Amino acid sequence: MRILLFILIVAVLVILAALATGFLDIDQIHGAKAPQVSATGNGVTAKGGQTPAFDVQTGSVKVGAQEKTVQMPTLQVQKPDENQAAAANNNAM
């Protein structure tokens, strides 16, 4: 139960952050109307009513690629006997 509450809180915070930064814009087009409910001897009937409608605008993210030239460091690998010979030459100097 706690994990569901945590997920719900995180979802609400994400939506609030999207609204605050302008990434998400929600406008209500028209409001809701309650249906006309009548009770008779045969039961309950409902007529009419309207659900609210919203216009939602979201931001967009564009991803692209471009060619760049990057200098990479070189790596030299030496066998163990070559490492010992190189170390001996450096110590002799």
MARBA-3410 file (N, C-alpha, C, O; in Angstrom, 1 decimal):
93
0.8,-1.2,0.0,0.0,0.0,0.0,0.9,1.3,0.0,0.5,2.3,-0.7 ~ 2.0,1.2,0.7,2.8,2.4,0.8,3.5,2.7,-0.5,3.7,3.9,-0.9 ~ 3.8,1.6,-1.3,4.5,1.8,-2.6,3.5,2.5,-3.6,3.9,3.3,-4.4 ~ 2.2,2.1,-3.5,1.2,2.8,-4.4,1.1,4.2,-4.1,0.9,5.1,-5.0 ~ 1.1,4.5,-2.8,1.0,5.9,-2.3,2.2,6.7,-2.8,2.1,7.9,-3.2
3.3,6.1,-2.7,4.6,6.8,-3.1,4.6,7.0,-4.6,4.9,8.1,-5.1 ~ 4.1,6.1,-5.4,4.1,6.2,-6.8,3.1,7.3,-7.2,3.3,8.1,-8.1 ~ 1.9,7.4,-6.5,1.0,8.4,-6.8,1.5,9.8,-6.5,1.3,10.7,-7.2 ~ 2.2,9.9,-5.4,2.8,11.2,-5.0,3.9,11.6,-6.0,3.9,12.8,-6.4 ~ 4.7,10.7,-6.5,5.7,11.0,-7.5,5.0,11.5,-8.8,5.5,12.4,-9.4
4.0,10.8,-9.2,3.3,11.1,-10.4,2.7,12.5,-10.3,2.7,13.3,-11.3 ~ 2.1,12.9,-9.2,1.5,14.2,-9.0,2.6,15.3,-9.1,2.4,16.3,-9.6 ~ 3.8,15.0,-8.4,4.9,15.9,-8.5,5.4,16.1,-9.9,5.8,17.3,-10.3 ~ 5.5,15.1,-10.7,6.0,15.2,-12.1,5.0,16.0,-12.9,5.4,16.9,-13.7 ~ 3.7,15.8,-12.7,2.7,16.6,-13.4,2.8,18.1,-13.0,2.7,19.0,-13.8
2.9,18.4,-11.7,3.1,19.7,-11.2,4.3,20.4,-11.8,4.3,21.6,-12.1 ~ 5.4,19.7,-11.8,6.6,20.2,-12.4,6.5,20.5,-13.9,7.0,21.5,-14.4 ~ 5.8,19.7,-14.6,5.6,19.9,-16.0,4.7,21.1,-16.2,4.9,21.9,-17.2 ~ 3.7,21.3,-15.4,2.9,22.5,-15.5,3.6,23.8,-15.1,3.5,24.8,-15.8 ~ 4.5,23.7,-14.1,5.2,24.9,-13.6,6.2,25.3,-14.7,6.5,26.5,-14.8
6.8,24.4,-15.4,7.9,24.8,-16.4,7.3,25.1,-17.7,8.1,25.6,-18.6 ~ 6.0,24.9,-17.9,5.4,25.2,-19.2,5.5,24.1,-20.2,5.1,24.3,-21.4 ~ 6.0,23.0,-19.8,6.1,21.8,-20.7,4.8,21.2,-21.0,4.5,20.6,-22.0 ~ 3.8,21.4,-20.1,2.5,20.9,-20.2,1.5,22.0,-20.0,1.6,22.7,-19.0 ~ 0.5,22.2,-20.9,-0.4,23.3,-20.8,-1.8,22.7,-21.0,-2.1,22.1,-22.0
-2.7,22.8,-19.9,-4.0,22.2,-20.0,-5.0,23.3,-19.9,-5.0,24.1,-18.9 ~ -5.9,23.4,-20.9,-7.0,24.3,-20.9,-8.3,23.6,-20.9,-8.5,22.7,-21.7 ~ -9.3,24.0,-20.1,-10.6,23.4,-20.1,-11.5,24.1,-21.2,-11.6,25.3,-21.2 ~ -12.0,23.3,-22.2,-12.7,23.9,-23.3,-14.2,24.2,-22.8,-14.7,25.2,-23.0 ~ -14.8,23.2,-22.2,-16.1,23.4,-21.6,-16.3,22.5,-20.4,-15.7,21.5,-20.2
-17.1,23.0,-19.5,-17.3,22.4,-18.2,-18.2,21.2,-18.2,-18.8,20.9,-19.2 ~ -18.4,20.6,-17.1,-19.2,19.5,-16.9,-20.7,19.9,-16.6,-20.9,20.9,-15.9 ~ -21.6,19.1,-17.0,-23.0,19.4,-16.6,-23.6,18.1,-16.0,-23.4,17.0,-16.6 ~ -24.2,18.2,-14.9,-24.8,17.0,-14.3,-26.0,16.6,-15.0,-26.8,17.4,-15.6 ~ -26.3,15.3,-15.1,-27.5,14.8,-15.8,-28.7,15.0,-15.0,-28.7,15.2,-13.7
-29.8,15.0,-15.6,-31.1,15.1,-15.0,-31.5,13.8,-14.5,-31.7,12.9,-15.3 ~ -31.7,13.6,-13.2,-32.0,12.3,-12.6,-33.4,12.3,-12.1,-33.8,13.3,-11.4 ~ -34.2,11.3,-12.5,-35.5,11.2,-11.9,-35.8,9.8,-11.5,-35.4,8.8,-12.1 ~ -36.5,9.7,-10.4,-36.9,8.4,-9.8,-38.4,8.2,-10.0,-39.2,9.1,-9.6 ~ -38.7,7.1,-10.5,-40.1,6.7,-10.7,-40.3,5.3,-10.0,-39.4,4.8,-9.4
-41.5,4.9,-10.2,-41.8,3.5,-9.6,-41.1,2.4,-10.3,-40.9,1.4,-9.8 ~ -40.7,2.7,-11.6,-40.0,1.7,-12.4,-38.5,1.7,-12.1,-37.8,0.8,-12.6 ~ -37.9,2.7,-11.5,-36.5,2.8,-11.2,-36.0,4.2,-11.4,-36.8,5.2,-11.3 ~ -34.7,4.4,-11.6,-34.1,5.7,-11.7,-33.6,5.8,-13.1,-33.0,4.9,-13.7 ~ -33.9,7.0,-13.7,-33.5,7.3,-15.1,-32.6,8.6,-15.0,-32.9,9.5,-14.2
-31.7,8.6,-15.9,-30.8,9.8,-16.1,-30.8,10.2,-17.5,-30.7,9.4,-18.4 ~ -30.9,11.5,-17.7,-30.9,12.1,-19.1,-29.9,13.3,-19.2,-29.8,14.0,-18.2 ~ -29.3,13.4,-20.3,-28.4,14.5,-20.5,-27.1,14.4,-19.8,-26.6,13.3,-19.5 ~ -26.5,15.5,-19.4,-25.2,15.5,-18.8,-24.1,15.7,-19.8,-24.3,15.3,-21.0 ~ -23.0,16.1,-19.3,-21.9,16.4,-20.2,-20.6,16.2,-19.5,-20.5,16.8,-18.3
-19.6,15.5,-20.0,-18.3,15.4,-19.4,-17.5,16.7,-19.8,-17.7,17.3,-20.8 ~ -16.6,17.0,-18.9,-15.7,18.2,-19.3,-14.8,17.8,-20.4,-14.4,16.7,-20.6 ~ -14.4,18.8,-21.2,-13.4,18.6,-22.3,-12.2,19.5,-22.0,-12.3,20.6,-21.6 ~ -11.0,19.0,-22.4,-9.8,19.7,-22.1,-9.0,19.7,-23.4,-9.0,18.8,-24.2 ~ -8.2,20.8,-23.6,-7.2,20.9,-24.7,-5.9,20.8,-24.0,-5.5,21.7,-23.2
-5.1,19.9,-24.4,-3.8,19.6,-23.8,-2.7,19.9,-24.8,-2.7,19.3,-25.9 ~ -1.8,20.8,-24.5,-0.6,21.1,-25.3,0.6,20.6,-24.6,0.8,21.0,-23.4 ~ 1.5,19.8,-25.2,2.7,19.4,-24.6,3.9,19.9,-25.4,3.8,20.2,-26.5 ~ 5.0,20.0,-24.7,6.2,20.5,-25.3,6.8,19.3,-26.1,6.3,18.2,-26.1 ~ 7.8,19.6,-26.9,8.4,18.6,-27.7,9.9,18.6,-27.5,10.5,19.6,-27.1
10.5,17.5,-27.7,11.9,17.3,-27.5,12.5,16.8,-28.9,12.0,15.8,-29.4 ~ 13.5,17.5,-29.4,14.0,17.1,-30.7,15.4,16.5,-30.4,16.2,17.1,-29.7 ~ 15.7,15.4,-31.0,17.0,14.7,-30.9,17.6,14.7,-32.2,17.0,14.2,-33.2 ~ 18.9,15.1,-32.3,19.6,15.0,-33.6,21.0,14.5,-33.4,21.5,14.3,-32.3 ~ 21.7,14.4,-34.5,23.1,14.0,-34.5,23.9,14.8,-35.4,23.4,15.3,-36.5
25.1,15.1,-35.1,26.0,15.8,-36.0,27.4,15.2,-35.8,27.8,14.7,-34.8 ~ 28.2,15.3,-36.9,29.5,14.7,-36.9,30.5,15.7,-36.3,30.5,16.9,-36.5 ~ 31.3,15.2,-35.4,32.4,15.9,-34.7,33.7,15.1,-34.8,33.6,13.9,-34.8 ~ 34.8,15.8,-34.8,36.1,15.2,-34.7,36.6,15.3,-33.3,36.7,16.5,-32.8 ~ 36.9,14.2,-32.7,37.3,14.2,-31.3,38.7,13.5,-31.2,38.8,12.4,-31.8
39.6,14.1,-30.6,40.9,13.4,-30.4,40.8,12.5,-29.2,40.4,12.8,-28.1 ~ 41.2,11.3,-29.5,41.2,10.2,-28.5,42.6,9.9,-28.0,43.5,9.9,-28.8 ~ 42.7,9.6,-26.7,44.1,9.3,-26.2,44.5,7.9,-26.7,43.6,7.0,-27.0 ~ 45.8,7.7,-26.9,46.3,6.4,-27.3,46.6,5.6,-26.1,46.9,6.1,-25.0 ~ 46.5,4.3,-26.3,46.8,3.3,-25.2,47.8,2.3,-25.7,47.6,1.7,-26.8
48.9,2.2,-25.0,49.9,1.2,-25.4,49.9,0.1,-24.4,50.0,0.3,-23.2 ~ 49.9,-1.1,-24.9,49.9,-2.3,-24.0,51.2,-3.0,-24.3,51.6,-3.3,-25.4 ~ 52.0,-3.3,-23.2,53.2,-4.0,-23.3,53.2,-5.3,-22.5,52.5,-5.4,-21.5 ~ 53.9,-6.3,-23.0,54.0,-7.6,-22.3,54.8,-7.4,-21.1,55.6,-6.5,-21.0 ~ 54.6,-8.3,-20.1,55.3,-8.1,-18.8,56.8,-8.0,-18.9,57.4,-7.2,-18.2
57.4,-8.8,-19.8,58.9,-8.7,-19.9,59.3,-7.4,-20.5,60.4,-6.9,-20.2 ~ 58.5,-6.8,-21.4,58.9,-5.5,-21.9,58.7,-4.4,-20.8,59.5,-3.4,-20.8 ~ 57.7,-4.5,-19.9,57.5,-3.6,-18.8,58.8,-3.6,-17.9,59.2,-2.5,-17.5 ~ 59.3,-4.8,-17.6,60.4,-4.9,-16.7,61.7,-4.3,-17.4,62.5,-3.7,-16.7 ~ 61.8,-4.5,-18.7,63.0,-4.0,-19.4,62.9,-2.4,-19.4,63.9,-1.7,-19.3
61.7,-1.9,-19.7,61.5,-0.4,-19.7,61.8,0.2,-18.3,62.4,1.2,-18.3 ~ 61.3,-0.5,-17.3,61.5,0.0,-15.9,63.0,0.0,-15.6,63.5,0.9,-14.9 ~ 63.7,-1.0,-16.0,65.2,-1.1,-15.7,65.9,0.0,-16.5,66.9,0.6,-15.9 ~ 65.5,0.3,-17.7,66.2,1.4,-18.5,65.9,2.7,-17.8,66.8,3.6,-17.8 ~ 64.7,2.9,-17.3,64.4,4.2,-16.7,65.2,4.4,-15.3,65.6,5.5,-15.0
65.3,3.3,-14.6,66.1,3.3,-13.3,67.6,3.5,-13.6,68.2,4.1,-12.8 ~ 68.1,3.0,-14.7,69.5,3.2,-15.0,69.9,4.6,-15.3,71.0,5.0,-15.2 ~ 68.9,5.4,-15.8,69.2,6.7,-16.2,69.3,7.6,-15.1,69.5,8.8,-15.2
END
